[in-house]
Each structure stands twice: as C-alpha cells, then as structure tokens.
C-alpha cells in the first residue's frame, strides 16, 4: 500500500471532521456531535426597545470578556442594534452605553450615523453581524454587514416554489440591499453611503477577513431565480441557498456565487422545497488550521420550522453538509420550540465552546411578525468537538497520510469515557512501524481529555524523529477522536 499524497501539519491543531488527512481506516467513522441546548435564554426581551424580541447575535472576545451585538425590535416596531457584555460568556448584561435614549431612558442601543450626511436610503433594517478587521486602520477596525435600504424597483414573476403556497401572488417583493458600516469602538457606527454589494438580503449575512486568502469573504442569502441586474431586483422567489463572494475591498463586493443548496433528490431535503438553507452563521474556526463551518438554519417547509444543521469545509468554498440536526428544537412551549437561527461567533473556555442563537416559539409563515418575540439562547459543544472519528466495541485503526514531523510532542483531544481507550503508533511513509513507537510500545490512553499528551513507554519526546516523513496510526476501542496537534517543547 502506498500513497503519493502527503499532508502538512506543522504545529497547528488538526481537526478530524473529514477524511482529508486519512489514507486508511478500519472501524472508525466520522460522527456528528450535536450541540446541547441549555434550556433557558441568556437574553430575553425585557426593556421596551426589545419588546418584540432580540435576535441575530454576534459574539466577539473583548479583553477579558465578551461583547454581543444583537438585533432588537421595540414596541414601536423599529429594529435597532444593541450591545451586551459578559465576563464569562454565560451571564450577559445590558450596559448603559449613553448614546441613544428610548422613552427618556438610557439604553444599550448603539449609534448609527452616515458617512456623507443623512443618506436615508441605507437605514438599518435587518440583521447585522460584526467582525474585527485586522488590516484596516484603527478607526475602522470594527466592521458590520446588514440589510439596509430597498431597491427602487422590485419585480415578482408569478410562480416559484415559495409562492405555490400563497392564495394571492404578490405583485412586488421588496428586499433590503446589502449594506455595511465601520466603527472604532463597536458602539458608534458610520454607515457607508451606498450598498457594499449589488445584492439583496433579509438574512443575517456574514463577513470576515480570511488570512488564508488575504481577502474579505462574505456569505449571503441566495434565493434561486432572484437576481439584481444593473441595480434592479428581478425574477421570482424559489428556494433559499447560500452564496459566497470575496473582495480585497470591504466596500465593493462583486455579485455572489451560489455554493450550497438543498438536494431535492435526497429524502431529507424533500420538504425544503420552498424553504431551503437560511442563515449560514459562517465561521472560520479560530482554534485550528483550515476549518470552516456553517451552522445553517434549515427551513423545513412542510412543518414550517427551522433547526440548525452543520456543514464543514477546508477552503470555505466546498462544503459537506450533515443532514441530521446539529441543534434541535426545544420542547413544545419552550422559547425555541419552532425556529432556530444560529448567531455569528462564539466564546470558549475550559474545554467548551459556547454559541448563541435566536429562538422562536412561532412558526415561520403561519405567524405574523408582530407575534414574534424571540430570545437569545445558548448552545454548548466540546472544544474542537463538532465532528469526531468514532469507533465502537471492536478495535479500529485510523491511519494518516505521510507528513514531515515538525514538533517533538503530540497531543490529542479524545473521549474514551470509562470503557474506551486509544493508542498512537508511528509509521514511516511506507507503513512500517518505527521502532520504539510501535503499537505494543504505545501507552494506553483512557478517560476523557481535551489535551492529552501521547507517550510510548512513558516517553513523549519525538525530537529524534523530527524532519522525517511519518504517518500516525490511531488504534482504539469505544473511543471518540476529535483532534491532534504537534508541539515544539524544550527538553
């Protein structure tokens, strides 16, 4: 057995959510690990400027804590952007920012202004998401993408899957355009005086600076058969999909390209005709190499509900979608029993990842927006744990592509619980075991650890093998393997 392919691991953490590093397997199977709902919202509509709900959170690390930007709709029916803070990512508070008042009260509403005077065509109207820009100047280090302003003309051709359920077809279907803003502190925002992309939206789109590409990358809503041509919205509304576009300039994104859509030949996607893939909540995972994730609000039209599905990618373009839920609906009567929309970003601590979502107890089409009162929920996952390579009660083996060893210590993230165990064997590129690092010399690793050092006869040092072409072979039973990483430690 031989392989002409090789891998590059360096000293970066490597996740095992697919088979890109794997050359041979026996018993190990890629396995989705659903997130766990915590049950109660971390932010519920309380003040009058949130009376009709809070939703679409973005969470970013901020010093020793976290900040959350989220949409809120007041008792006046107007959508605004608010900010909350947390020391631990679990308990959130609304600070008195001192910028915008509501009914004479101090609020946590951020300030939105205009670049060149009051261009009222770009009023904030829908779902903003925020990111920190590492390449722009300090006064523009926070960036936001949101829905703002309508196109001057919107047409609707009769038909399309979405409208086969309607008794009366709409003559016009207006969407906001894709707008942007910048800020020095995340609280006082300046809106660009024109749309940053010739496209439509009513979804929580995502933008971030991708260091791997040295470009801004945006993931946006895509309605099949609905386009913007020469500034005019044309076509009919069909199912929802996810589009992608990239640019060296945040203010000038080209028209997106569709990269992921439902597969209507698959029984799991049959009831998404007329529904589809809503918000992507796209994330370039910050704790490992070449790992991109979608947390898709999957709209199942038959039941008029949405739950969250996971999609994974190595390049941010080609995604593999898991069809079973990553985050399930809450029980009947819960605040999140009918619709879930994952927010953007995460917090992490003590081997745990926390994500935030908008939860609704009303159906998508069968309820009026005036009936909505969403709240923001919390979902928990293991660090690096969205997908694992699992083996059952029979001993299994998982072997990697050859790679050049660039570290002298190996750590793994694994869960053997009480019964399971794992060993790591080192092979050369021709699959021959390396003396001293064979399976019989490998120490048996048991338990459940996010960072466990691998040893052979009590020895962890791999300095003598650095620079050689090697393979890893994981041998285990009743165990979940999430990630591995080589380190360069002083002896």
C-alpha positions as CSV (number, residue, x, y, z in Angstrom):
1,X,0.0,0.0,0.0
2,X,1.4,3.4,-0.9
3,X,0.2,7.0,-1.4
4,X,1.6,9.8,-3.5
5,X,-0.3,12.4,-1.4
6,X,1.1,14.0,1.7
7,X,-0.2,16.3,4.5
8,X,1.3,19.3,6.2
9,X,0.5,19.5,9.9
10,X,3.3,21.8,11.2
11,X,2.4,22.8,14.8
12,X,-1.2,23.7,14.1
13,X,-4.1,21.8,15.6
14,X,-5.8,19.5,13.1
15,X,-9.5,18.7,13.3
16,X,-10.8,15.3,12.1
17,X,-14.2,16.4,10.7
18,X,-13.5,14.7,7.4
19,X,-11.1,12.2,5.7
20,X,-8.8,14.8,4.1
21,X,-5.8,13.5,6.2
22,X,-6.8,9.8,6.2
23,X,-5.3,7.2,3.9
24,X,-6.7,4.1,5.6
25,X,-9.5,3.3,8.1
26,X,-10.9,0.3,9.8
27,X,-13.8,0.7,12.1
28,X,-13.5,4.5,12.7
29,X,-16.5,6.5,11.3
30,X,-16.9,10.3,11.1
31,X,-19.7,11.2,13.5
32,X,-21.7,14.4,14.1
33,X,-21.8,15.6,17.7
34,X,-24.9,17.7,18.2
35,X,-24.7,20.8,20.4
36,X,-26.5,20.9,23.7
37,X,-29.2,23.4,24.5
38,X,-29.0,25.0,27.9
39,X,-32.8,25.4,28.0
40,X,-33.2,29.0,29.2
41,X,-32.4,32.1,27.1
42,X,-29.4,34.2,28.1
43,X,-31.2,37.3,26.8
44,X,-35.0,37.7,26.9
45,X,-36.9,40.7,25.7
46,X,-37.1,42.9,28.7
47,X,-36.8,46.7,28.1
48,X,-39.4,48.4,25.7
49,X,-36.8,48.7,22.9
50,X,-36.8,44.9,22.8
51,X,-40.4,44.2,23.5
52,X,-40.9,42.4,20.2
53,X,-37.8,40.3,20.5
54,X,-34.0,40.1,20.5
55,X,-32.2,38.0,17.8
56,X,-29.3,37.6,15.4
57,X,-26.4,37.8,17.9
58,X,-22.7,38.2,17.1
59,X,-20.2,37.4,19.8
60,X,-16.6,38.5,19.9
61,X,-13.9,38.3,22.5
62,X,-13.3,41.7,24.2
63,X,-10.4,42.0,26.6
64,X,-11.0,39.5,29.4
65,X,-14.7,39.0,28.5
66,X,-17.0,39.1,25.5
67,X,-19.3,41.5,23.7
68,X,-22.5,40.7,21.9
69,X,-24.2,42.7,19.2
70,X,-27.8,41.7,18.5
71,X,-30.9,43.0,16.8
72,X,-33.9,44.1,18.8
73,X,-37.4,45.2,17.8
74,X,-39.1,47.7,20.1
75,X,-42.7,48.3,20.9
76,X,-42.6,50.9,18.1
77,X,-41.9,48.1,15.6
78,X,-38.4,49.5,14.7
79,X,-35.3,47.3,14.5
80,X,-32.2,48.5,16.3
81,X,-28.7,47.2,17.0
82,X,-27.9,46.7,20.7
83,X,-24.8,45.6,22.7
84,X,-24.5,43.3,25.7
85,X,-21.4,42.4,27.7
86,X,-20.3,39.3,29.6
87,X,-17.3,38.2,31.7
88,X,-17.8,34.5,31.2
89,X,-20.0,34.1,28.0
90,X,-22.9,32.8,30.1
91,X,-24.3,35.7,32.1
92,X,-25.0,38.8,30.0
93,X,-25.7,42.4,31.0
94,X,-27.0,45.4,29.1
95,X,-24.7,48.3,29.8
96,X,-25.9,51.9,29.6
97,X,-23.9,53.0,26.6
98,X,-25.1,56.6,26.9
99,X,-25.6,57.1,23.2
100,X,-29.2,56.5,22.4
101,X,-32.2,57.1,24.7
102,X,-35.6,55.4,24.4
103,X,-38.6,56.9,26.0
104,X,-36.3,59.1,28.1
105,X,-34.3,56.0,29.3
106,X,-30.6,55.3,28.9
107,X,-30.2,52.2,26.7
108,X,-27.7,49.7,25.3
109,X,-28.6,50.8,21.7
110,X,-25.6,51.6,19.6
111,X,-25.3,54.7,17.5
112,X,-25.6,54.6,13.7
113,X,-24.6,57.6,11.7
114,X,-23.9,58.3,8.0
115,X,-20.6,58.9,6.1
116,X,-21.8,61.7,3.9
117,X,-24.8,63.2,5.6
118,X,-28.2,61.7,6.2
119,X,-28.5,59.1,3.3
120,X,-31.8,57.8,4.4
121,X,-31.8,55.0,1.8
122,X,-29.4,53.0,3.9
123,X,-31.3,52.9,7.2
124,X,-30.5,49.9,9.3
125,X,-33.4,47.5,8.8
126,X,-32.3,43.9,9.1
127,X,-29.9,41.5,10.9
128,X,-26.4,42.8,11.3
129,X,-23.3,40.8,12.0
130,X,-20.0,42.2,13.3
131,X,-16.3,41.3,12.9
132,X,-12.9,42.7,13.9
133,X,-10.9,43.8,10.9
134,X,-7.2,43.1,11.5
135,X,-6.0,45.0,8.4
136,X,-7.9,48.3,8.3
137,X,-6.9,51.4,10.3
138,X,-8.0,51.6,13.9
139,X,-10.9,53.9,13.4
140,X,-12.4,51.2,11.1
141,X,-11.4,48.1,13.0
142,X,-15.0,47.0,13.6
143,X,-17.0,46.2,10.5
144,X,-20.6,45.3,10.1
145,X,-22.7,43.8,7.3
146,X,-26.5,44.3,7.5
147,X,-29.7,44.8,5.5
148,X,-30.4,48.5,4.7
149,X,-32.5,50.4,2.1
150,X,-34.7,48.9,-0.6
151,X,-34.0,48.7,-4.3
152,X,-36.0,51.3,-6.2
153,X,-37.8,48.7,-8.2
154,X,-38.7,45.1,-7.3
155,X,-40.4,42.7,-9.6
156,X,-42.0,39.4,-9.0
157,X,-42.7,36.9,-11.7
158,X,-45.7,34.5,-10.9
159,X,-44.7,31.1,-9.7
160,X,-41.8,29.6,-7.9
161,X,-41.9,27.1,-5.2
162,X,-42.2,29.7,-2.4
163,X,-45.4,31.1,-3.8
164,X,-47.2,27.9,-4.7
165,X,-48.4,28.0,-1.1
166,X,-49.9,31.5,-1.5
167,X,-53.5,32.1,-2.5
168,X,-52.7,35.5,-3.9
169,X,-49.3,36.1,-5.6
170,X,-47.6,39.3,-4.6
171,X,-47.1,41.9,-7.3
172,X,-43.9,43.2,-5.7
173,X,-41.4,41.5,-3.3
174,X,-39.1,44.1,-1.8
175,X,-35.8,43.2,-0.1
176,X,-33.2,45.5,1.6
177,X,-29.8,45.8,-0.1
178,X,-26.6,44.5,1.5
179,X,-25.1,47.5,3.4
180,X,-22.1,48.0,5.6
181,X,-20.7,50.1,8.4
182,X,-17.5,50.7,10.4
183,X,-16.6,51.7,13.9
184,X,-13.6,52.4,16.1
185,X,-15.2,51.1,19.3
186,X,-18.1,48.9,18.1
187,X,-20.6,51.4,19.6
188,X,-20.5,54.5,17.3
189,X,-21.0,53.3,13.8
190,X,-20.7,55.0,10.4
191,X,-22.8,53.6,7.6
192,X,-21.3,53.6,4.1
193,X,-23.2,55.9,1.8
194,X,-24.1,53.1,-0.7
195,X,-24.6,49.4,-0.7
196,X,-21.4,47.3,-0.4
197,X,-22.7,44.6,-2.7
198,X,-25.2,44.6,-5.6
199,X,-27.4,42.0,-3.9
200,X,-30.5,41.6,-1.7
201,X,-31.0,40.3,1.8
202,X,-33.3,39.6,4.6
203,X,-30.9,37.3,6.4
204,X,-28.0,37.5,8.9
205,X,-25.2,37.6,6.4
206,X,-21.6,37.1,7.5
207,X,-18.3,38.8,6.5
208,X,-14.8,38.2,7.9
209,X,-11.2,38.8,6.9
210,X,-9.7,35.5,5.8
211,X,-6.0,35.5,6.5
212,X,-5.5,32.4,4.3
213,X,-6.7,34.4,1.2
214,X,-5.9,37.9,2.3
215,X,-9.4,39.0,1.3
216,X,-12.7,39.8,2.8
217,X,-15.1,36.9,2.4
218,X,-18.9,37.2,2.6
219,X,-21.6,34.6,2.9
220,X,-25.0,35.8,1.9
221,X,-28.6,34.7,1.2
222,X,-29.3,33.4,-2.3
223,X,-32.9,33.0,-3.5
224,X,-33.0,30.8,-6.5
225,X,-34.1,32.7,-9.6
226,X,-34.0,36.1,-7.9
227,X,-31.2,38.4,-9.1
228,X,-30.1,42.0,-9.1
229,X,-29.2,43.3,-12.5
230,X,-28.0,46.9,-13.1
231,X,-29.4,47.8,-9.7
232,X,-32.8,46.3,-10.4
233,X,-34.2,43.3,-8.5
234,X,-35.8,40.9,-10.9
235,X,-37.1,37.4,-11.1
236,X,-39.1,35.0,-8.9
237,X,-38.6,33.7,-5.4
238,X,-37.9,30.0,-5.2
239,X,-35.9,28.0,-2.5
240,X,-33.2,29.5,-0.3
241,X,-29.5,28.7,-0.8
242,X,-26.1,30.1,0.3
243,X,-24.0,32.4,-1.8
244,X,-20.4,33.5,-1.4
245,X,-18.3,36.5,-2.6
246,X,-14.9,37.8,-1.8
247,X,-13.1,41.1,-2.2
248,X,-9.9,43.0,-1.3
249,X,-12.1,46.0,-0.6
250,X,-14.9,45.7,2.0
251,X,-16.9,48.5,0.3
252,X,-17.0,46.7,-3.1
253,X,-18.1,43.1,-3.2
254,X,-19.0,41.5,-6.6
255,X,-22.2,39.6,-7.2
256,X,-22.0,36.3,-5.1
257,X,-21.9,32.8,-6.5
258,X,-24.1,30.0,-5.2
259,X,-22.0,27.4,-3.2
260,X,-24.6,25.3,-1.3
261,X,-28.2,24.4,-1.8
262,X,-30.7,21.7,-0.8
263,X,-30.5,18.4,-2.6
264,X,-34.1,17.7,-3.5
265,X,-33.4,14.2,-4.7
266,X,-32.5,13.3,-1.1
267,X,-35.5,12.4,1.1
268,X,-34.0,14.5,4.0
269,X,-34.3,17.6,1.7
270,X,-37.6,16.9,0.1
271,X,-39.6,19.2,2.5
272,X,-37.1,22.0,1.9
273,X,-38.7,22.8,-1.5
274,X,-40.0,26.3,-0.9
275,X,-37.8,26.5,2.2
276,X,-34.2,25.7,2.0
277,X,-31.0,26.8,3.6
278,X,-31.4,30.1,5.5
279,X,-28.7,31.9,7.6
280,X,-25.2,30.3,7.3
281,X,-23.7,31.7,10.5
282,X,-20.4,31.1,8.7
283,X,-17.3,30.7,10.9
284,X,-13.6,30.3,10.2
285,X,-12.7,28.3,13.2
286,X,-10.1,30.2,15.2
287,X,-8.5,27.3,17.1
288,X,-7.3,25.0,14.3
289,X,-6.0,25.1,10.7
290,X,-8.1,25.2,7.6
291,X,-11.5,24.6,9.3
292,X,-14.6,26.4,8.1
293,X,-18.1,25.7,9.4
294,X,-21.7,26.7,8.5
295,X,-24.4,26.4,11.2
296,X,-27.3,26.5,8.8
297,X,-30.9,27.5,9.7
298,X,-32.5,24.7,7.7
299,X,-36.1,25.7,6.8
300,X,-38.3,22.6,6.5
301,X,-41.3,24.0,4.7
302,X,-43.7,21.1,5.4
303,X,-43.6,21.8,9.1
304,X,-42.9,25.5,8.7
305,X,-40.0,25.2,11.3
306,X,-36.2,25.6,11.3
307,X,-33.5,23.8,13.1
308,X,-29.7,24.0,12.8
309,X,-27.5,21.8,10.5
310,X,-23.7,21.7,10.3
311,X,-21.6,21.9,7.1
312,X,-17.8,21.6,7.1
313,X,-15.1,22.8,4.7
314,X,-11.3,23.0,4.3
315,X,-11.4,26.0,2.0
316,X,-14.6,27.9,2.8
317,X,-16.0,27.2,-0.7
318,X,-16.7,23.4,-0.9
319,X,-18.9,22.4,2.0
320,X,-20.1,19.0,3.1
321,X,-23.5,19.2,4.9
322,X,-24.7,16.9,7.6
323,X,-28.4,16.2,7.2
324,X,-29.3,15.5,10.8
325,X,-29.7,18.4,13.3
326,X,-26.7,19.9,15.0
327,X,-29.0,21.9,17.3
328,X,-32.5,20.6,17.8
329,X,-35.7,22.5,18.5
330,X,-36.7,22.9,22.1
331,X,-39.8,21.1,23.5
332,X,-43.3,22.4,23.0
333,X,-43.8,25.5,24.9
334,X,-40.1,26.5,25.1
335,X,-38.9,29.8,23.7
336,X,-37.1,28.0,20.9
337,X,-39.7,25.3,20.0
338,X,-40.4,26.4,16.4
339,X,-37.4,28.2,14.8
340,X,-33.7,28.4,15.4
341,X,-31.2,30.8,13.8
342,X,-27.6,30.4,14.9
343,X,-25.7,33.6,15.6
344,X,-22.2,34.5,14.5
345,X,-19.1,33.9,16.5
346,X,-18.5,32.0,19.8
347,X,-17.0,32.1,23.2
348,X,-14.7,29.4,24.6
349,X,-13.4,28.4,28.0
350,X,-12.4,25.3,30.0
351,X,-12.6,22.9,27.0
352,X,-16.0,24.2,26.0
353,X,-17.4,26.2,23.0
354,X,-20.5,28.3,23.5
355,X,-22.6,29.5,20.6
356,X,-25.7,31.8,20.6
357,X,-28.9,31.6,18.7
358,X,-32.2,33.3,18.2
359,X,-35.0,31.1,19.3
360,X,-38.7,31.5,18.3
361,X,-41.9,29.8,19.6
362,X,-43.8,30.9,16.4
363,X,-43.9,29.2,13.0
364,X,-42.2,30.9,10.1
365,X,-45.1,31.5,7.7
366,X,-48.1,30.7,9.8
367,X,-47.4,33.6,12.3
368,X,-47.3,37.3,11.8
369,X,-44.0,39.1,12.6
370,X,-46.0,41.1,15.1
371,X,-46.5,37.8,17.0
372,X,-42.8,37.1,17.2
373,X,-40.9,37.6,20.5
374,X,-37.6,35.8,20.0
375,X,-35.0,35.4,22.7
376,X,-31.3,34.5,22.5
377,X,-30.3,31.0,23.6
378,X,-27.0,29.3,24.4
379,X,-25.7,26.1,23.0
380,X,-22.7,24.2,24.3
381,X,-20.2,21.9,22.5
382,X,-16.9,20.3,23.3
383,X,-13.8,22.2,22.2
384,X,-13.0,21.0,18.6
385,X,-15.9,18.7,19.0
386,X,-18.4,19.4,16.2
387,X,-17.4,16.1,14.5
388,X,-15.3,13.2,15.7
389,X,-13.9,10.0,14.3
390,X,-15.6,7.3,16.4
391,X,-15.0,3.5,16.8
392,X,-17.3,1.1,18.6
393,X,-16.8,-2.1,20.6
394,X,-14.4,-3.7,18.0
395,X,-10.8,-2.4,17.8
396,X,-10.4,0.0,15.0
397,X,-7.5,1.7,13.2
398,X,-7.2,5.1,11.5
399,X,-4.0,6.0,9.5
400,X,-3.0,9.4,8.2
401,X,-1.3,10.5,5.1
402,X,2.5,10.9,5.4
403,X,3.8,14.2,6.8
404,X,7.1,15.8,7.8
405,X,7.3,15.9,11.6
406,X,7.9,19.5,12.8
407,X,7.2,19.1,16.5
408,X,8.6,16.9,19.3
409,X,5.4,16.4,21.4
410,X,2.0,15.1,20.3
411,X,-1.4,15.9,22.0
412,X,-4.8,14.6,21.2
413,X,-8.4,15.5,22.1
414,X,-10.3,12.3,22.8
415,X,-13.1,10.8,24.8
416,X,-12.8,7.2,25.9
417,X,-15.3,7.6,28.7
418,X,-15.0,4.6,31.1
419,X,-14.5,1.7,28.8
420,X,-12.7,3.1,25.8
421,X,-9.0,3.5,25.1
422,X,-6.7,4.8,22.4
423,X,-3.1,4.2,21.4
424,X,-1.0,6.1,18.8
425,X,1.6,4.2,16.6
426,X,4.2,6.0,14.4
427,X,4.9,4.6,11.0
428,X,7.2,5.6,8.2
429,X,5.8,6.7,4.8
430,X,5.7,3.0,3.7
431,X,3.6,2.0,6.6
432,X,6.5,0.3,8.5
433,X,6.3,0.8,12.3
434,X,9.0,3.0,13.8
435,X,11.0,1.0,16.5
436,X,10.2,2.3,20.0
437,X,6.9,3.8,18.8
438,X,5.0,0.7,17.8
439,X,1.5,-0.2,18.9
440,X,2.9,-2.6,21.6
441,X,5.1,0.2,23.0
442,X,2.4,2.9,22.9
443,X,0.9,3.7,26.2
444,X,-2.9,3.0,26.5
445,X,-4.7,6.3,26.9
446,X,-8.0,6.2,28.7
447,X,-10.5,8.7,30.1
448,X,-11.7,12.0,28.6
449,X,-9.3,14.9,27.9
450,X,-9.2,17.9,25.6
451,X,-5.4,18.0,25.7
452,X,-3.7,14.7,26.5
453,X,0.0,14.1,25.8
454,X,0.8,10.9,23.9
455,X,3.6,8.7,25.2
456,X,5.4,5.4,24.4
457,X,6.7,3.6,27.4
458,X,6.2,6.8,29.4
459,X,8.3,8.8,26.8
460,X,6.8,11.7,25.0
461,X,9.9,13.2,23.3
462,X,9.9,12.9,19.4
463,X,13.0,15.1,18.8
464,X,14.9,12.2,17.2
465,X,12.3,11.8,14.6
466,X,11.9,15.5,13.6
467,X,12.3,16.1,9.9
468,X,11.3,12.6,9.0
469,X,8.4,11.5,6.9
470,X,5.9,9.7,9.2
471,X,2.3,8.6,9.5
472,X,0.1,8.5,12.5
473,X,-1.9,5.4,13.2
474,X,-4.6,5.7,15.9
475,X,-5.7,2.4,17.4
476,X,-8.7,2.3,19.7
477,X,-11.9,0.9,21.0
478,X,-15.1,2.6,22.1
479,X,-13.5,6.0,21.7
480,X,-14.1,9.4,20.1
481,X,-11.1,11.2,18.5
482,X,-11.6,14.9,17.8
483,X,-8.2,16.5,17.0
484,X,-4.4,16.2,17.3
485,X,-1.5,18.6,17.4
486,X,2.2,18.6,17.4
487,X,4.1,21.0,19.7
488,X,7.8,22.1,19.9
489,X,8.7,21.8,23.6
490,X,12.1,22.4,25.2
491,X,13.6,19.2,26.6
